[in-house]
Amino acid sequence: MPSLDDLRAQIDSIDSAIVDLLAQRLRVCTEVAEIKAGTGATVIQPARVRSVLATRRQWAIDKGVDADFAEQIFRTLLAETHRIEVADSRAEPAPVKEAGDDKRSELDTVACRIDHVVVAVEDVGEASRFFAGMGFRIEQTDDSAVVSAEAGGVTVVLVGPDHNPAVREQLATHGSGIQHIAIEVLNAGFTRDALDAAGVPRLTDVIVDSDGHEQVFMVLDPATGVQLSFISRTGHRVPIGTHNVRAMFRALAGGTADNPS
């Protein structure tokens, strides 16, 4: 059986090959951009983007890779392709970037991206129509007052006041608007411990739902008006459920968050 060091060496080799392939892909994309510039073709061609995402999802399924994960990788690649097409036409030189180092904070080490944003609204139906009009896909949850609006890799959770006194109190105090921003991290428990060590006050312990979402909520920062949560997805790749949202609002109202770990 190979040792841990042997397996890590294999991972390093694979990652090096991935970077080589990324460089190769981006070089080809630069050539595509030059052809587009010469023919007057549009930078973004939606039919091609949809085709790329659909075929890459199928390739991932065929290889036993989570299709949503693969799609997000290729969305990131497509975004970088677009950036290069635009940036290469700018006259000023690109800034020189150095290699990374391991002198990162714990949060800088484990934070990945914005996972979702929770918005408290007076009228879920009206808010849903607003997002649907922009092209977001509206998904009803098991709670009629909680709706998910999704577009590509962007998720906005809309929460209304029906049958939820904590949400009504939130709306009465702060009005409609962003309630909190959830940041995806590699491990919610590790993040909780790191923030505790830094003296950052939190609202809850790690809340775990049946789908494998582990989430810890911080208190609202009075200086910025921002409330953050940190979430790691340790179960199947499914949308955020209502369990964590309800627990967070109960904690805001002075109750207790259930299922702490």
MIDOSE-1310 file (N, C-alpha, C; in nm, 2 decimals, decimal comma, always signed):
residues 261
mpsl	+0,09/-0,12/+0,00/+0,00/+0,00/+0,00/+0,09/+0,12/+0,00; +0,06/+0,23/-0,09/+0,14/+0,34/-0,09/+0,13/+0,42/+0,04; +0,24/+0,50/+0,07/+0,24/+0,58/+0,19/+0,17/+0,71/+0,17; +0,14/+0,78/+0,28/+0,07/+0,91/+0,26/+0,16/+1,01/+0,18
ddlr	+0,29/+1,00/+0,20/+0,38/+1,09/+0,12/+0,38/+1,05/-0,03; +0,37/+0,92/-0,06/+0,36/+0,87/-0,20/+0,23/+0,93/-0,26; +0,12/+0,92/-0,19/-0,01/+0,97/-0,24/-0,01/+1,12/-0,26; +0,05/+1,19/-0,17/+0,06/+1,33/-0,18/+0,15/+1,37/-0,30
aqid	+0,25/+1,29/-0,33/+0,34/+1,32/-0,44/+0,26/+1,30/-0,57; +0,17/+1,20/-0,57/+0,09/+1,17/-0,69/-0,01/+1,29/-0,71; -0,06/+1,34/-0,60/-0,15/+1,46/-0,61/-0,08/+1,58/-0,66; +0,04/+1,60/-0,61/+0,13/+1,72/-0,66/+0,15/+1,70/-0,81
sids	+0,18/+1,58/-0,86/+0,21/+1,56/-1,00/+0,08/+1,58/-1,08; -0,03/+1,54/-1,04/-0,16/+1,56/-1,11/-0,19/+1,71/-1,11; -0,17/+1,78/-1,00/-0,20/+1,92/-1,00/-0,11/+2,00/-1,09; +0,01/+1,96/-1,10/+0,10/+2,02/-1,19/+0,05/+2,00/-1,34
aivd	+0,01/+1,88/-1,37/-0,05/+1,85/-1,50/-0,17/+1,94/-1,53; -0,25/+1,95/-1,42/-0,37/+2,04/-1,44/-0,34/+2,18/-1,47; -0,24/+2,23/-1,40/-0,19/+2,37/-1,43/-0,14/+2,38/-1,58; -0,07/+2,28/-1,62/-0,02/+2,28/-1,76/-0,13/+2,28/-1,86
llaq	-0,24/+2,20/-1,83/-0,35/+2,20/-1,92/-0,43/+2,33/-1,91; -0,44/+2,39/-1,79/-0,50/+2,52/-1,79/-0,43/+2,63/-1,87; -0,29/+2,62/-1,87/-0,22/+2,72/-1,95/-0,24/+2,69/-2,10; -0,25/+2,56/-2,13/-0,27/+2,53/-2,27/-0,41/+2,57/-2,32
rlrv	-0,51/+2,55/-2,23/-0,65/+2,59/-2,27/-0,66/+2,74/-2,28; -0,59/+2,82/-2,19/-0,60/+2,96/-2,20/-0,53/+3,02/-2,32; -0,42/+2,95/-2,36/-0,35/+3,00/-2,48/-0,44/+2,98/-2,60; -0,51/+2,87/-2,61/-0,61/+2,85/-2,72/-0,72/+2,95/-2,71
ctev	-0,77/+2,98/-2,59/-0,87/+3,08/-2,58/-0,83/+3,22/-2,63; -0,70/+3,25/-2,61/-0,64/+3,38/-2,65/-0,65/+3,38/-2,81; -0,62/+3,27/-2,87/-0,62/+3,26/-3,02/-0,77/+3,28/-3,06; -0,86/+3,22/-2,99/-1,01/+3,23/-3,02/-1,04/+3,38/-3,01
aeik	-1,00/+3,45/-2,91/-1,03/+3,59/-2,89/-0,98/+3,67/-3,01; -0,86/+3,64/-3,06/-0,80/+3,71/-3,17/-0,88/+3,70/-3,30; -0,93/+3,57/-3,32/-1,02/+3,55/-3,43/-1,15/+3,63/-3,42; -1,21/+3,62/-3,30/-1,33/+3,70/-3,27/-1,31/+3,85/-3,30
agtg	-1,20/+3,90/-3,25/-1,17/+4,04/-3,28/-1,16/+4,07/-3,42; -1,10/+3,98/-3,50/-1,09/+4,00/-3,65/-1,22/+3,99/-3,72; -1,31/+3,91/-3,67/-1,44/+3,89/-3,74/-1,55/+3,97/-3,69; -1,53/+4,04/-3,57/-1,63/+4,12/-3,51/-1,73/+4,03/-3,43
atvi	-1,70/+3,91/-3,41/-1,79/+3,82/-3,33/-1,80/+3,87/-3,19; -1,92/+3,84/-3,13/-1,94/+3,88/-2,99/-1,85/+3,80/-2,89; -1,81/+3,87/-2,78/-1,72/+3,80/-2,69/-1,80/+3,69/-2,62; -1,92/+3,71/-2,57/-2,00/+3,61/-2,51/-2,10/+3,55/-2,61
qpar	-2,10/+3,42/-2,63/-2,20/+3,36/-2,72/-2,27/+3,26/-2,63; -2,39/+3,29/-2,59/-2,47/+3,21/-2,49/-2,49/+3,07/-2,54; -2,52/+3,05/-2,66/-2,54/+2,91/-2,71/-2,41/+2,82/-2,69; -2,30/+2,88/-2,72/-2,17/+2,81/-2,70/-2,15/+2,78/-2,55
vrsv	-2,18/+2,88/-2,46/-2,16/+2,86/-2,32/-2,25/+2,75/-2,27; -2,38/+2,75/-2,31/-2,47/+2,64/-2,27/-2,43/+2,51/-2,31; -2,37/+2,50/-2,44/-2,33/+2,37/-2,49/-2,21/+2,32/-2,41; -2,11/+2,41/-2,38/-1,99/+2,37/-2,30/-2,04/+2,32/-2,17
latr	-2,13/+2,39/-2,10/-2,17/+2,34/-1,97/-2,24/+2,21/-1,97; -2,33/+2,19/-2,07/-2,40/+2,07/-2,08/-2,31/+1,95/-2,11; -2,22/+1,97/-2,21/-2,13/+1,85/-2,24/-2,03/+1,82/-2,13; -1,98/+1,92/-2,06/-1,89/+1,90/-1,95/-1,96/+1,83/-1,83
rqwa	-2,08/+1,86/-1,81/-2,16/+1,80/-1,70/-2,17/+1,65/-1,74; -2,20/+1,62/-1,86/-2,21/+1,48/-1,90/-2,08/+1,40/-1,89; -1,97/+1,47/-1,93/-1,84/+1,41/-1,92/-1,81/+1,37/-1,77; -1,85/+1,47/-1,68/-1,83/+1,44/-1,54/-1,91/+1,33/-1,49
idkg	-2,03/+1,32/-1,53/-2,12/+1,21/-1,49/-2,06/+1,07/-1,54; -2,01/+1,07/-1,66/-1,95/+0,95/-1,72/-1,83/+0,91/-1,64; -1,76/+1,00/-1,58/-1,64/+0,97/-1,51/-1,66/+0,95/-1,36; -1,79/+0,96/-1,31/-1,82/+0,95/-1,17/-1,79/+1,07/-1,09
vdad	-1,78/+1,19/-1,16/-1,75/+1,32/-1,09/-1,88/+1,39/-1,07; -1,90/+1,46/-0,96/-2,02/+1,54/-0,93/-2,04/+1,64/-1,04; -2,15/+1,64/-1,11/-2,17/+1,73/-1,23/-2,18/+1,87/-1,19; -2,24/+1,90/-1,07/-2,25/+2,04/-1,03/-2,11/+2,10/-1,00
faeq	-2,02/+2,01/-0,93/-1,89/+2,05/-0,91/-1,81/+2,08/-1,04; -1,83/+1,99/-1,14/-1,76/+2,01/-1,26/-1,81/+2,14/-1,33; -1,94/+2,16/-1,32/-2,00/+2,29/-1,39/-1,93/+2,41/-1,33; -1,92/+2,41/-1,19/-1,86/+2,53/-1,13/-1,72/+2,56/-1,18
ifrt	-1,64/+2,45/-1,19/-1,51/+2,46/-1,24/-1,51/+2,52/-1,38; -1,59/+2,48/-1,47/-1,59/+2,53/-1,60/-1,65/+2,67/-1,61; -1,74/+2,70/-1,52/-1,79/+2,84/-1,51/-1,68/+2,93/-1,48; -1,59/+2,89/-1,38/-1,48/+2,97/-1,34/-1,38/+2,98/-1,46
llae	-1,36/+2,88/-1,54/-1,28/+2,88/-1,66/-1,33/+2,98/-1,76; -1,47/+2,97/-1,78/-1,53/+3,06/-1,88/-1,52/+3,21/-1,84; -1,53/+3,23/-1,71/-1,51/+3,37/-1,66/-1,37/+3,42/-1,68; -1,27/+3,33/-1,66/-1,13/+3,37/-1,68/-1,11/+3,39/-1,83
thri	-1,17/+3,31/-1,91/-1,16/+3,33/-2,06/-1,21/+3,47/-2,10; -1,32/+3,50/-2,04/-1,38/+3,63/-2,08/-1,29/+3,75/-2,03; -1,24/+3,73/-1,90/-1,15/+3,83/-1,85/-1,03/+3,85/-1,94; -0,97/+3,74/-1,98/-0,85/+3,75/-2,07/-0,88/+3,82/-2,20
evad	-1,00/+3,79/-2,26/-1,04/+3,85/-2,39/-1,05/+4,00/-2,37; -1,10/+4,04/-2,26/-1,12/+4,19/-2,24/-0,99/+4,25/-2,20; -0,92/+4,19/-2,10/-0,79/+4,25/-2,05/-0,68/+4,26/-2,15; -0,68/+4,17/-2,25/-0,57/+4,17/-2,35/-0,58/+4,29/-2,44
srae	-0,70/+4,35/-2,44/-0,72/+4,46/-2,53/-0,68/+4,59/-2,46; -0,65/+4,58/-2,33/-0,61/+4,71/-2,26/-0,47/+4,74/-2,28; -0,43/+4,86/-2,29/-0,30/+4,91/-2,32/-0,20/+4,89/-2,21; -0,24/+4,91/-2,08/-0,15/+4,90/-1,97/-0,11/+4,76/-1,94
papv	+0,02/+4,73/-1,90/+0,06/+4,60/-1,87/-0,01/+4,54/-1,75; -0,02/+4,41/-1,75/-0,08/+4,34/-1,63/+0,02/+4,34/-1,52; -0,03/+4,35/-1,39/+0,06/+4,36/-1,28/+0,13/+4,22/-1,26; +0,26/+4,23/-1,22/+0,33/+4,11/-1,19/+0,29/+4,04/-1,06
keag	+0,26/+3,91/-1,07/+0,21/+3,84/-0,95/+0,31/+3,74/-0,91; +0,33/+3,73/-0,78/+0,42/+3,64/-0,72/+0,36/+3,51/-0,68; +0,44/+3,40/-0,66/+0,38/+3,28/-0,61/+0,33/+3,29/-0,47; +0,23/+3,21/-0,44/+0,18/+3,22/-0,30/+0,27/+3,16/-0,20
ddkr	+0,24/+3,18/-0,07/+0,32/+3,12/+0,04/+0,22/+3,06/+0,14; +0,28/+3,00/+0,24/+0,20/+2,94/+0,34/+0,18/+3,02/+0,46; +0,20/+3,15/+0,45/+0,18/+3,25/+0,56/+0,04/+3,30/+0,55; -0,06/+3,22/+0,56/-0,19/+3,26/+0,56/-0,26/+3,24/+0,69
seld	-0,36/+3,32/+0,72/-0,44/+3,31/+0,84/-0,52/+3,18/+0,82; -0,58/+3,13/+0,94/-0,66/+3,01/+0,93/-0,78/+3,03/+0,84; -0,84/+3,15/+0,85/-0,96/+3,18/+0,76/-0,92/+3,19/+0,62; -0,81/+3,25/+0,59/-0,76/+3,27/+0,45/-0,73/+3,13/+0,39
tvac	-0,69/+3,04/+0,48/-0,66/+2,90/+0,44/-0,78/+2,82/+0,40; -0,89/+2,84/+0,47/-1,01/+2,75/+0,45/-1,13/+2,81/+0,38; -1,13/+2,95/+0,36/-1,24/+3,01/+0,30/-1,23/+2,99/+0,15; -1,35/+2,96/+0,08/-1,35/+2,92/-0,06/-1,42/+3,03/-0,14
ridh	-1,55/+3,06/-0,11/-1,63/+3,15/-0,19/-1,75/+3,19/-0,11; -1,83/+3,28/-0,17/-1,96/+3,31/-0,11/-2,05/+3,20/-0,15; -2,11/+3,13/-0,05/-2,20/+3,01/-0,08/-2,34/+3,06/-0,11; -2,40/+3,14/-0,03/-2,53/+3,20/-0,06/-2,55/+3,32/+0,02
vvva	-2,65/+3,40/-0,01/-2,69/+3,52/+0,06/-2,84/+3,50/+0,10; -2,86/+3,53/+0,23/-3,00/+3,52/+0,28/-3,06/+3,66/+0,28; -3,18/+3,68/+0,22/-3,24/+3,81/+0,22/-3,38/+3,80/+0,29; -3,40/+3,88/+0,39/-3,54/+3,88/+0,45/-3,63/+3,98/+0,37
vedv	-3,75/+3,93/+0,34/-3,84/+4,01/+0,26/-3,98/+4,01/+0,32; -4,05/+4,11/+0,29/-4,19/+4,12/+0,34/-4,28/+4,03/+0,26; -4,26/+4,02/+0,13/-4,34/+3,94/+0,05/-4,26/+3,84/-0,04; -4,26/+3,72/-0,01/-4,18/+3,62/-0,08/-4,22/+3,61/-0,22
geas	-4,35/+3,61/-0,25/-4,40/+3,60/-0,39/-4,35/+3,71/-0,47; -4,36/+3,84/-0,42/-4,32/+3,95/-0,50/-4,17/+3,95/-0,52; -4,09/+3,91/-0,42/-3,95/+3,90/-0,43/-3,91/+3,79/-0,53; -3,98/+3,68/-0,53/-3,95/+3,57/-0,62/-3,97/+3,62/-0,77
rffa	-4,08/+3,69/-0,79/-4,11/+3,74/-0,92/-4,00/+3,84/-0,97; -3,94/+3,92/-0,88/-3,84/+4,01/-0,91/-3,71/+3,93/-0,96; -3,67/+3,83/-0,88/-3,56/+3,75/-0,92/-3,59/+3,67/-1,05; -3,71/+3,61/-1,06/-3,74/+3,53/-1,18/-3,73/+3,62/-1,30
gmgf	-3,77/+3,75/-1,29/-3,77/+3,84/-1,41/-3,63/+3,86/-1,46; -3,53/+3,85/-1,37/-3,39/+3,86/-1,41/-3,33/+3,73/-1,47; -3,40/+3,62/-1,45/-3,36/+3,50/-1,51/-3,31/+3,40/-1,40; -3,34/+3,43/-1,27/-3,31/+3,33/-1,17/-3,41/+3,22/-1,17
rieq	-3,37/+3,10/-1,14/-3,46/+2,98/-1,13/-3,51/+2,98/-0,98; -3,64/+2,98/-0,97/-3,70/+2,98/-0,84/-3,74/+2,84/-0,79; -3,68/+2,80/-0,67/-3,71/+2,67/-0,62/-3,78/+2,68/-0,48; -3,90/+2,62/-0,47/-3,97/+2,62/-0,34/-3,90/+2,52/-0,25
tdds	-3,89/+2,56/-0,12/-3,84/+2,46/-0,02/-3,95/+2,40/+0,05; -3,92/+2,32/+0,16/-4,03/+2,26/+0,24/-4,10/+2,36/+0,33; -4,06/+2,49/+0,33/-4,12/+2,59/+0,40/-4,17/+2,70/+0,30; -4,30/+2,72/+0,31/-4,36/+2,82/+0,21/-4,31/+2,96/+0,22
avvs	-4,24/+2,99/+0,33/-4,19/+3,12/+0,35/-4,04/+3,13/+0,31; -3,98/+3,02/+0,26/-3,84/+3,02/+0,23/-3,83/+2,97/+0,08; -3,77/+3,05/+0,00/-3,76/+3,02/-0,15/-3,61/+3,05/-0,19; -3,56/+2,96/-0,27/-3,43/+2,97/-0,32/-3,43/+3,03/-0,47
aeag	-3,35/+3,13/-0,49/-3,34/+3,18/-0,63/-3,20/+3,15/-0,67; -3,18/+3,08/-0,78/-3,05/+3,03/-0,83/-3,03/+3,07/-0,98; -2,91/+3,11/-1,01/-2,87/+3,14/-1,14/-2,72/+3,10/-1,15; -2,69/+2,99/-1,23/-2,56/+2,94/-1,24/-2,51/+2,90/-1,10
gvtv	-2,40/+2,96/-1,05/-2,34/+2,93/-0,92/-2,38/+3,03/-0,82; -2,49/+3,11/-0,84/-2,53/+3,21/-0,75/-2,66/+3,17/-0,68; -2,66/+3,17/-0,55/-2,78/+3,14/-0,48/-2,82/+3,25/-0,38; -2,95/+3,29/-0,39/-3,01/+3,39/-0,30/-3,13/+3,32/-0,23
vlvg	-3,12/+3,31/-0,10/-3,23/+3,25/-0,02/-3,32/+3,36/+0,03; -3,45/+3,36/-0,01/-3,55/+3,46/+0,02/-3,63/+3,41/+0,14; -3,64/+3,48/+0,25/-3,71/+3,44/+0,37/-3,82/+3,54/+0,40; -3,94/+3,49/+0,41/-4,05/+3,58/+0,44/-4,10/+3,56/+0,59
pdhn	-4,20/+3,64/+0,63/-4,24/+3,64/+0,77/-4,34/+3,54/+0,81; -4,40/+3,47/+0,72/-4,51/+3,38/+0,74/-4,48/+3,28/+0,86; -4,56/+3,28/+0,96/-4,55/+3,18/+1,07/-4,42/+3,18/+1,14; -4,34/+3,29/+1,12/-4,21/+3,29/+1,18/-4,19/+3,42/+1,26
pavr	-4,21/+3,42/+1,39/-4,20/+3,55/+1,46/-4,06/+3,61/+1,46; -3,96/+3,52/+1,45/-3,82/+3,57/+1,45/-3,80/+3,65/+1,32; -3,85/+3,61/+1,21/-3,84/+3,68/+1,08/-3,91/+3,81/+1,09; -4,03/+3,81/+1,15/-4,11/+3,93/+1,16/-4,04/+4,03/+1,24
eqla	-3,98/+3,99/+1,35/-3,90/+4,08/+1,43/-3,78/+4,14/+1,36; -3,72/+4,05/+1,28/-3,60/+4,10/+1,20/-3,65/+4,21/+1,10; -3,76/+4,19/+1,03/-3,81/+4,28/+0,94/-3,85/+4,41/+1,01; -3,92/+4,40/+1,12/-3,96/+4,52/+1,20/-3,84/+4,60/+1,24
thgs	-3,73/+4,54/+1,28/-3,62/+4,61/+1,33/-3,53/+4,67/+1,21; -3,51/+4,59/+1,11/-3,41/+4,62/+1,00/-3,48/+4,64/+0,87; -3,60/+4,60/+0,85/-3,66/+4,61/+0,72/-3,61/+4,50/+0,62; -3,66/+4,50/+0,50/-3,62/+4,41/+0,40/-3,48/+4,43/+0,36
giqh	-3,40/+4,33/+0,33/-3,27/+4,34/+0,29/-3,18/+4,22/+0,32; -3,05/+4,23/+0,29/-2,96/+4,12/+0,31/-2,95/+4,09/+0,46; -2,99/+3,97/+0,50/-2,98/+3,93/+0,64/-2,84/+3,88/+0,68; -2,79/+3,79/+0,60/-2,65/+3,75/+0,62/-2,59/+3,69/+0,49
iaie	-2,46/+3,68/+0,49/-2,38/+3,63/+0,38/-2,31/+3,50/+0,43; -2,33/+3,39/+0,36/-2,27/+3,26/+0,40/-2,15/+3,24/+0,31; -2,04/+3,21/+0,38/-1,91/+3,19/+0,31/-1,88/+3,04/+0,32; -1,85/+2,98/+0,21/-1,82/+2,83/+0,21/-1,67/+2,82/+0,26
vlna	-1,65/+2,72/+0,35/-1,52/+2,69/+0,41/-1,50/+2,54/+0,40; -1,37/+2,50/+0,41/-1,34/+2,36/+0,40/-1,39/+2,29/+0,52; -1,40/+2,35/+0,64/-1,44/+2,28/+0,76/-1,50/+2,39/+0,86; -1,63/+2,37/+0,89/-1,70/+2,47/+0,98/-1,64/+2,47/+1,12
gftr	-1,62/+2,35/+1,17/-1,57/+2,33/+1,31/-1,43/+2,40/+1,32; -1,34/+2,38/+1,23/-1,21/+2,44/+1,23/-1,22/+2,59/+1,22; -1,31/+2,64/+1,14/-1,34/+2,78/+1,13/-1,39/+2,84/+1,26; -1,48/+2,77/+1,32/-1,54/+2,82/+1,45/-1,42/+2,83/+1,55
dald	-1,34/+2,73/+1,56/-1,23/+2,74/+1,66/-1,13/+2,85/+1,63; -1,10/+2,87/+1,50/-1,01/+2,98/+1,46/-1,07/+3,12/+1,49; -1,20/+3,13/+1,47/-1,26/+3,26/+1,50/-1,27/+3,28/+1,65; -1,30/+3,18/+1,72/-1,30/+3,19/+1,87/-1,16/+3,23/+1,92
aagv	-1,06/+3,17/+1,87/-0,92/+3,20/+1,91/-0,89/+3,35/+1,88; -0,95/+3,40/+1,77/-0,93/+3,54/+1,74/-1,02/+3,64/+1,81; -1,11/+3,58/+1,90/-1,20/+3,67/+1,98/-1,32/+3,72/+1,90; -1,36/+3,66/+1,79/-1,47/+3,70/+1,71/-1,60/+3,64/+1,77
prlt	-1,69/+3,72/+1,81/-1,81/+3,67/+1,88/-1,90/+3,60/+1,78; -1,96/+3,49/+1,82/-2,05/+3,42/+1,73/-2,19/+3,40/+1,79; -2,29/+3,38/+1,70/-2,42/+3,36/+1,75/-2,46/+3,22/+1,78; -2,40/+3,13/+1,71/-2,44/+2,98/+1,73/-2,31/+2,90/+1,73
dviv	-2,33/+2,78/+1,78/-2,23/+2,68/+1,76/-2,25/+2,62/+1,61; -2,18/+2,52/+1,58/-2,20/+2,46/+1,44/-2,33/+2,39/+1,44; -2,42/+2,43/+1,34/-2,55/+2,37/+1,32/-2,54/+2,27/+1,21; -2,58/+2,15/+1,23/-2,57/+2,05/+1,13/-2,71/+2,00/+1,09
dsdg	-2,74/+2,00/+0,96/-2,87/+1,95/+0,92/-2,86/+1,81/+0,86; -2,97/+1,75/+0,83/-2,97/+1,61/+0,78/-2,91/+1,60/+0,65; -2,89/+1,70/+0,57/-2,83/+1,70/+0,44/-2,67/+1,71/+0,44; -2,62/+1,74/+0,57/-2,48/+1,75/+0,58/-2,42/+1,89/+0,56
heqv	-2,51/+1,99/+0,58/-2,46/+2,13/+0,58/-2,42/+2,16/+0,73; -2,29/+2,20/+0,75/-2,25/+2,24/+0,88/-2,22/+2,39/+0,87; -2,29/+2,46/+0,96/-2,29/+2,61/+0,95/-2,28/+2,67/+1,09; -2,19/+2,77/+1,10/-2,18/+2,85/+1,22/-2,20/+3,00/+1,19
fmvl	-2,29/+3,06/+1,27/-2,33/+3,20/+1,25/-2,26/+3,29/+1,35; -2,21/+3,40/+1,30/-2,14/+3,51/+1,38/-2,25/+3,61/+1,41; -2,22/+3,69/+1,52/-2,31/+3,80/+1,55/-2,30/+3,91/+1,45; -2,41/+3,99/+1,44/-2,41/+4,10/+1,35/-2,30/+4,21/+1,40
dpat	-2,22/+4,25/+1,31/-2,12/+4,35/+1,35/-2,18/+4,49/+1,35; -2,18/+4,56/+1,46/-2,24/+4,69/+1,47/-2,17/+4,79/+1,38; -2,04/+4,78/+1,36/-1,97/+4,88/+1,29/-2,00/+4,88/+1,14; -2,03/+4,76/+1,08/-2,05/+4,74/+0,94/-2,19/+4,71/+0,91
gvql	-2,27/+4,65/+1,00/-2,40/+4,60/+0,98/-2,40/+4,47/+0,90; -2,29/+4,40/+0,90/-2,28/+4,28/+0,83/-2,28/+4,16/+0,92; -2,36/+4,06/+0,89/-2,36/+3,93/+0,96/-2,31/+3,82/+0,87; -2,22/+3,74/+0,91/-2,16/+3,64/+0,83/-2,19/+3,50/+0,89
sfis	-2,20/+3,40/+0,81/-2,20/+3,26/+0,85/-2,09/+3,19/+0,77; -2,05/+3,08/+0,82/-1,95/+3,00/+0,75/-2,00/+2,85/+0,74; -2,00/+2,80/+0,62/-2,07/+2,67/+0,59/-1,98/+2,58/+0,52; -1,98/+2,45/+0,56/-1,91/+2,35/+0,49/-2,01/+2,24/+0,45
rtgh	-2,00/+2,19/+0,33/-2,10/+2,09/+0,28/-2,03/+1,96/+0,29; -2,08/+1,88/+0,39/-2,01/+1,75/+0,41/-2,10/+1,63/+0,36; -2,22/+1,66/+0,31/-2,31/+1,56/+0,27/-2,32/+1,56/+0,12; -2,43/+1,51/+0,06/-2,45/+1,52/-0,08/-2,47/+1,66/-0,13
rvpi	-2,44/+1,69/-0,25/-2,44/+1,83/-0,30/-2,59/+1,86/-0,33; -2,66/+1,92/-0,23/-2,80/+1,96/-0,24/-2,81/+2,10/-0,20; -2,92/+2,17/-0,24/-2,94/+2,31/-0,20/-2,95/+2,32/-0,05; -2,91/+2,44/+0,00/-2,92/+2,47/+0,14/-3,07/+2,45/+0,18
gthn	-3,09/+2,38/+0,29/-3,23/+2,36/+0,34/-3,27/+2,47/+0,44; -3,40/+2,45/+0,49/-3,46/+2,55/+0,57/-3,42/+2,53/+0,72; -3,36/+2,42/+0,75/-3,33/+2,39/+0,89/-3,23/+2,49/+0,95; -3,12/+2,52/+0,88/-3,02/+2,61/+0,92/-3,08/+2,76/+0,93
vram	-3,16/+2,79/+0,83/-3,22/+2,92/+0,82/-3,31/+2,95/+0,95; -3,40/+2,85/+0,98/-3,48/+2,86/+1,09/-3,40/+2,87/+1,22; -3,30/+2,79/+1,23/-3,22/+2,79/+1,36/-3,15/+2,92/+1,38; -3,11/+2,98/+1,27/-3,04/+3,11/+1,28/-3,13/+3,22/+1,32
fral	-3,26/+3,22/+1,27/-3,35/+3,32/+1,31/-3,40/+3,30/+1,45; -3,41/+3,18/+1,50/-3,44/+3,15/+1,64/-3,33/+3,21/+1,73; -3,21/+3,19/+1,69/-3,10/+3,24/+1,77/-3,10/+3,39/+1,77; -3,13/+3,46/+1,66/-3,14/+3,60/+1,65/-3,25/+3,66/+1,74
aggt	-3,36/+3,58/+1,76/-3,47/+3,62/+1,84/-3,44/+3,59/+1,99; -3,33/+3,53/+2,02/-3,30/+3,50/+2,16/-3,32/+3,36/+2,20; -3,36/+3,28/+2,10/-3,38/+3,14/+2,13/-3,25/+3,06/+2,12; -3,26/+2,93/+2,11/-3,14/+2,85/+2,10/-3,14/+2,78/+1,96
adnp	-3,02/+2,77/+1,90/-3,00/+2,70/+1,78/-3,00/+2,55/+1,81; -3,08/+2,47/+1,73/-3,08/+2,33/+1,76/-2,97/+2,26/+1,69; -2,95/+2,14/+1,73/-2,84/+2,05/+1,67/-2,70/+2,11/+1,67; -2,66/+2,17/+1,78/-2,52/+2,21/+1,79/-2,43/+2,09/+1,79
s	-2,31/+2,11/+1,74/-2,21/+2,00/+1,75/-2,09/+2,05/+1,82
